[in-house]
Amino acid sequence: MATSSVEPVGASETAFDHECDVLVVGFGAAGAAAAYEAAAAGADVLVLERSSGPGGTSAQSGGELYLGGGTRVQKACGFDDSPDDMYAFLLAALGPHADAEKLRLYCDGSVEHFEWFRARGVPFKESLFDAPGWMPYTEDGLMWLGENAWPYNTIARPVPRGHRPEAPMFAGGILMEKLIAAAAGAGAVTHEDTYATNLVVDEGRVVGVVARRFAETVAYRARKGVVLTAGGFVDNEEMLADHAPVLLGHDKISDGTSDGSGIRMASALGAATRRMASVEIALTANPAVVCRGMLVDGLGRRFINEDVYPGLYSHRAVQHQPGPYWAIIDETGHDEIADADMWGVRPKHAAETLAELEESLRLPPGSLEATVETYNRFAERGEDPYFHKDPRWLRPLKGPFAAIDPADGFFGAGRHGAGTGAGGFTLGGLDTTVDGEVRDVSGRPIPGLYAAGRTAAGIHGEGYISGTSLGDGTFFGRRAGRAAARTP
């Protein structure tokens, strides 16, 4: 049988090599959560992982988990939070068109979800990193993710909700180490180097998958259900061109295996998709630099309050402003930043005057001078009437000046792309119920088929906040695992 097609295969024509109750396809954070809960519910669980070891993109991530509602870390740091405030912030920040039903469940269950991580051994330091950023360079367990920036501080009570496992910088490794161990401890068995290629169906019900292990074809029967947690589709250029072309030509935030295979297998069976154009774009202009100075577009103009969550200024830049983009800072602001928070990046453009800097950056003559003059005039009064940056970060900028190219940030070397200064991943996927059941194009659940993580459309609309991918992937992965285990 050819395995290049993703068309479903009939059970009657399949000789099964392995059987289990619940089969999980993909062993990142969502897959680990699904496998743990299914096994803990008493199901016989097999996890298929296409790579030579589990972890996926989750293990390479910053490890942030967007959690709130009154966790013990928030309380230890002196913050009162509620599910309602968390919901109000995320509904605005993840919108427009965030999934209100899923989001409400996620916020109401956030404290329990945090405690679930703690019970799996994930460590959190009860201290706050009190500055804008993608992730702390410290081991602090709590950080702001734009909750205290305009306009969000007018929508909900500002409370930090970025929870990070205790680890320096990229904490995804320690997160996945604990989740992998938890799934194995609950009884889940992993088959590595095994790439699922086709769903197996029996009279409309999904009963397994056909997979490829090196040159061998292997078939798995799932007595209760298949849970697809195989990641998104950022590594599939054809799917990007069809659904999310804004990411074409940019770097990929991925371990290289987010090829949309789970989405394609389910779609071939008639599964519906949602939000396929929604993406996260990470412009790697350093938040420590940007909030102390300004972010300008290719015409030398500011376009957002620079203390907002970096993903939001990334979206505004890449999707709505002419490039290239520059982080502008003066010597005083630059000297305030700790070396560890500079990511090893140094300005390649510096000048005594703004006119000289404009020429170096090939900006329109007088553009940057006009922008800085306006900024400084109001900063003297502690005001930013155009974009409402918090007064904490307002100060007149005085020469000498420097400009930093976002392409010199995290993704500048081109992890999987061209070094554009922006990286991204997809947020859209299969249409699922709150219990992970995959719906068909008529809105009916497909019997035996579940999905979570970036294979599914989760809580996101057109916006993104760090930690909401790992957060909703694990939260709804857990629900999908439990639901699959309950299947008669």
ZAMARGU-4260 file (C-alpha; in steps of 0.2 Angstrom, whole numbers, plus 5000, padded with zeros to 4 digits):
<rodrens>
0) 5000/5000/5000 | 5007/5017/4995 | 5010/5029/5010 | 5012/5045/5001 | 4994/5048/5001
5) 4985/5054/5017 | 4968/5046/5012 | 4960/5035/5025 | 4962/5017/5024 | 4948/5004/5028
10) 4950/4992/5043 | 4945/4977/5032 | 4961/4980/5021 | 4973/4983/5036 | 4983/4970/5045
15) 4986/4977/5062 | 5003/4975/5070 | 4999/4983/5087 | 4984/4986/5097 | 4980/4998/5111
20) 4965/5008/5119 | 4971/5025/5115 | 4984/5030/5102 | 4992/5047/5103 | 5001/5054/5088
25) 5015/5066/5092 | 5024/5067/5109 | 5026/5086/5112 | 5017/5094/5127 | 4999/5091/5121
30) 5003/5073/5117 | 5011/5070/5134 | 4996/5078/5143 | 4984/5067/5133 | 4994/5051/5135
35) 4996/5054/5154 | 4977/5057/5157 | 4972/5043/5146 | 4984/5031/5155 | 4979/5038/5172
40) 4961/5034/5168 | 4965/5016/5165 | 4967/5015/5146 | 4981/5005/5137 | 4990/5020/5129
45) 5003/5020/5114 | 5011/5036/5108 | 5019/5037/5091 | 5033/5050/5089 | 5041/5053/5072
50) 5058/5058/5079 | 5070/5048/5088 | 5065/5055/5105 | 5050/5064/5112 | 5049/5082/5115
55) 5046/5091/5099 | 5045/5109/5097 | 5039/5110/5115 | 5056/5105/5122 | 5064/5118/5112
60) 5053/5132/5118 | 5054/5145/5131 | 5043/5135/5142 | 5031/5149/5147 | 5014/5143/5152
65) 5000/5157/5152 | 4991/5153/5169 | 4982/5163/5181 | 4966/5165/5192 | 4976/5165/5208
70) 4990/5153/5207 | 5002/5150/5222 | 5016/5159/5212 | 5005/5174/5209 | 5000/5175/5227
75) 5018/5173/5233 | 5023/5188/5222 | 5009/5198/5230 | 4996/5198/5216 | 4977/5195/5217
80) 4970/5187/5201 | 4953/5180/5196 | 4947/5169/5181 | 4936/5184/5176 | 4951/5196/5174
85) 4961/5183/5165 | 4947/5180/5153 | 4944/5198/5150 | 4963/5201/5146 | 4965/5185/5135
90) 4948/5188/5125 | 4955/5205/5120 | 4974/5200/5118 | 4970/5184/5108 | 4957/5192/5097
95) 4948/5196/5087 | 4938/5180/5086 | 4946/5171/5100 | 4936/5155/5105 | 4926/5161/5120
100) 4919/5144/5125 | 4937/5136/5126 | 4944/5152/5133 | 4931/5152/5147 | 4935/5134/5152
105) 4954/5137/5151 | 4953/5152/5163 | 4941/5144/5175 | 4952/5129/5176 | 4969/5138/5176
110) 4973/5136/5195 | 4969/5117/5194 | 4980/5116/5178 | 4994/5125/5187 | 4993/5113/5201
115) 4993/5098/5189 | 5010/5104/5182 | 5016/5105/5200 | 5010/5087/5204 | 5020/5081/5189
120) 5035/5088/5196 | 5037/5105/5186 | 5046/5117/5197 | 5041/5135/5198 | 5051/5149/5208
125) 5040/5161/5217 | 5048/5177/5211 | 5044/5190/5198 | 5053/5196/5183 | 5048/5214/5182
130) 5051/5220/5164 | 5044/5217/5147 | 5052/5203/5137 | 5050/5186/5128 | 5057/5177/5142
135) 5067/5181/5158 | 5086/5178/5158 | 5084/5174/5176 | 5075/5159/5184 | 5060/5169/5190
140) 5044/5160/5189 | 5032/5174/5185 | 5033/5188/5171 | 5022/5201/5163 | 5016/5197/5146
145) 5008/5214/5142 | 4994/5214/5155 | 5001/5231/5162 | 5002/5239/5145 | 4989/5250/5136
150) 4975/5246/5131 | 4974/5230/5141 | 4977/5238/5158 | 4960/5247/5155 | 4951/5231/5151
155) 4956/5220/5165 | 4965/5222/5182 | 4984/5221/5177 | 4991/5205/5184 | 5006/5195/5178
160) 5002/5178/5172 | 5017/5171/5162 | 5023/5156/5172 | 5040/5148/5168 | 5047/5132/5175
165) 5063/5136/5185 | 5077/5135/5172 | 5088/5148/5164 | 5081/5155/5148 | 5073/5141/5137
170) 5063/5131/5150 | 5054/5120/5138 | 5067/5106/5141 | 5063/5104/5159 | 5044/5105/5156
175) 5045/5091/5144 | 5057/5081/5154 | 5043/5081/5168 | 5029/5078/5156 | 5037/5063/5147
180) 5042/5055/5164 | 5024/5057/5170 | 5016/5049/5154 | 5028/5035/5156 | 5025/5033/5174
185) 5006/5032/5171 | 5009/5017/5159 | 5010/5025/5142 | 5022/5017/5129 | 5031/5026/5116
190) 5036/5020/5098 | 5049/5032/5091 | 5055/5035/5073 | 5036/5031/5068 | 5028/5043/5057
195) 5009/5042/5056 | 5003/5043/5037 | 4985/5038/5036 | 4970/5036/5048 | 4961/5019/5048
200) 4942/5019/5048 | 4928/5006/5050 | 4911/5011/5045 | 4915/5030/5048 | 4924/5027/5065
205) 4942/5030/5067 | 4950/5014/5073 | 4969/5017/5071 | 4983/5023/5060 | 4995/5017/5047
210) 5013/5023/5050 | 5030/5022/5043 | 5045/5016/5053 | 5060/5019/5041 | 5056/5008/5026
215) 5043/4998/5035 | 5024/5000/5035 | 5016/4997/5053 | 4998/4998/5057 | 4990/5002/5074
220) 4973/4998/5080 | 4965/5009/5093 | 4950/5002/5102 | 4944/5018/5110 | 4952/5033/5100
225) 4966/5041/5091 | 4972/5058/5098 | 4981/5069/5085 | 4994/5080/5093 | 5006/5081/5079
230) 5009/5100/5079 | 5005/5113/5066 | 5010/5116/5048 | 5023/5130/5048 | 5036/5118/5040
235) 5024/5114/5026 | 5027/5128/5012 | 5012/5122/5002 | 5000/5123/5017 | 5008/5140/5022
240) 5005/5147/5004 | 4987/5140/5004 | 4982/5146/5022 | 4995/5157/5031 | 5006/5166/5017
245) 5011/5179/5029 | 5024/5167/5036 | 5032/5163/5019 | 5050/5168/5019 | 5051/5170/5038
250) 5060/5159/5050 | 5051/5144/5058 | 5048/5142/5076 | 5048/5123/5076 | 5059/5108/5078
255) 5057/5105/5059 | 5043/5092/5060 | 5027/5104/5060 | 5022/5098/5043 | 5003/5098/5045
260) 5002/5079/5044 | 4989/5077/5057 | 4978/5091/5050 | 4980/5083/5032 | 4975/5065/5038
265) 4960/5071/5047 | 4955/5083/5033 | 4956/5069/5020 | 4942/5061/5031 | 4931/5076/5030
270) 4937/5085/5046 | 4934/5104/5047 | 4947/5116/5051 | 4946/5134/5059 | 4958/5149/5060
275) 4970/5142/5047 | 4976/5160/5044 | 4980/5164/5062 | 4998/5164/5066 | 5011/5170/5079
280) 5024/5181/5072 | 5039/5185/5083 | 5049/5200/5077 | 5065/5198/5087 | 5068/5216/5091
285) 5074/5215/5109 | 5060/5220/5121 | 5073/5227/5134 | 5079/5239/5120 | 5062/5243/5113
290) 5053/5248/5129 | 5068/5260/5133 | 5068/5268/5116 | 5056/5265/5102 | 5052/5254/5087
295) 5050/5262/5070 | 5045/5256/5053 | 5054/5259/5036 | 5047/5276/5036 | 5055/5281/5053
300) 5038/5281/5062 | 5032/5274/5078 | 5017/5263/5077 | 5013/5256/5094 | 5017/5257/5113
305) 5033/5248/5114 | 5030/5241/5132 | 5016/5230/5125 | 5019/5211/5123 | 5032/5209/5110
310) 5021/5197/5100 | 5008/5211/5098 | 5021/5224/5091 | 5028/5210/5080 | 5010/5207/5072
315) 5008/5226/5070 | 5025/5228/5061 | 5025/5213/5050 | 5007/5213/5045 | 5003/5232/5044
320) 5019/5242/5043 | 5032/5245/5029 | 5048/5237/5033 | 5062/5236/5038 | 5060/5239/5056
325) 5072/5246/5069 | 5074/5247/5087 | 5081/5264/5091 | 5089/5268/5108 | 5101/5281/5115
330) 5117/5278/5125 | 5108/5280/5142 | 5095/5268/5139 | 5107/5255/5131 | 5118/5256/5147
335) 5103/5252/5158 | 5101/5235/5151 | 5110/5220/5159 | 5122/5211/5147 | 5112/5195/5149
340) 5096/5204/5143 | 5105/5210/5127 | 5106/5192/5120 | 5124/5195/5114 | 5118/5208/5101
345) 5127/5224/5099 | 5121/5239/5088 | 5128/5239/5070 | 5122/5257/5067 | 5127/5271/5079
350) 5128/5290/5076 | 5130/5306/5086 | 5115/5314/5077 | 5098/5307/5071 | 5102/5314/5054
355) 5117/5303/5053 | 5107/5288/5059 | 5094/5291/5046 | 5107/5291/5032 | 5114/5275/5039
360) 5097/5266/5040 | 5092/5274/5023 | 5076/5281/5031 | 5068/5296/5023 | 5077/5312/5028
365) 5070/5321/5043 | 5058/5306/5047 | 5067/5300/5063 | 5071/5317/5068 | 5052/5322/5068
370) 5048/5306/5077 | 5060/5308/5091 | 5056/5327/5093 | 5038/5323/5095 | 5042/5308/5107
375) 5054/5319/5117 | 5042/5334/5119 | 5029/5323/5127 | 5041/5312/5137 | 5047/5328/5146
380) 5029/5328/5153 | 5028/5310/5156 | 5015/5308/5142 | 5013/5297/5126 | 4996/5304/5119
385) 4999/5294/5103 | 5002/5277/5109 | 5001/5277/5128 | 5017/5269/5133 | 5018/5268/5152
390) 5027/5283/5160 | 5039/5270/5168 | 5047/5269/5151 | 5046/5287/5145 | 5062/5297/5145
395) 5068/5310/5132 | 5080/5302/5120 | 5097/5311/5118 | 5112/5307/5107 | 5122/5297/5104
400) 5109/5285/5096 | 5110/5267/5090 | 5099/5256/5080 | 5097/5237/5081 | 5091/5226/5067
405) 5078/5213/5072 | 5087/5201/5061 | 5101/5201/5074 | 5090/5193/5087 | 5085/5175/5091
410) 5081/5170/5074 | 5094/5180/5064 | 5104/5165/5060 | 5089/5157/5052 | 5085/5142/5062
415) 5074/5135/5048 | 5072/5151/5037 | 5081/5165/5029 | 5086/5176/5044 | 5072/5190/5041
420) 5072/5195/5059 | 5055/5187/5062 | 5050/5169/5066 | 5033/5161/5067 | 5021/5146/5069
425) 5003/5142/5065 | 4989/5143/5077 | 4974/5136/5066 | 4970/5118/5064 | 4956/5105/5066
430) 4939/5111/5073 | 4937/5102/5089 | 4925/5102/5104 | 4931/5107/5121 | 4934/5088/5124
435) 4945/5087/5109 | 4933/5078/5097 | 4936/5082/5079 | 4921/5089/5070 | 4917/5085/5052
440) 4912/5099/5039 | 4894/5097/5045 | 4899/5100/5063 | 4897/5082/5069 | 4911/5074/5079
445) 4920/5061/5070 | 4919/5045/5080 | 4935/5039/5088 | 4945/5055/5082 | 4952/5068/5094
450) 4965/5082/5092 | 4974/5095/5103 | 4989/5107/5103 | 4993/5115/5087 | 4985/5101/5077
455) 4969/5109/5083 | 4962/5126/5083 | 4962/5131/5102 | 4958/5147/5111 | 4966/5159/5099
460) 4958/5171/5087 | 4970/5182/5077 | 4981/5186/5092 | 4994/5177/5103 | 5002/5179/5120
465) 5017/5168/5125 | 5012/5153/5135 | 4995/5151/5127 | 5001/5138/5115 | 5009/5126/5128
470) 4995/5131/5140 | 4980/5127/5129 | 4989/5112/5121 | 4991/5104/5138 | 4974/5109/5145
475) 4964/5103/5130 | 4976/5088/5128 | 4972/5082/5145 | 4953/5084/5141 | 4956/5074/5124
480) 4965/5060/5133 | 4952/5058/5146 | 4938/5059/5133 | 4946/5046/5122 | 4949/5034/5137
485) 4930/5036/5142 | 4925/5030/5124 | 4914/5014/5125
</rodrens>
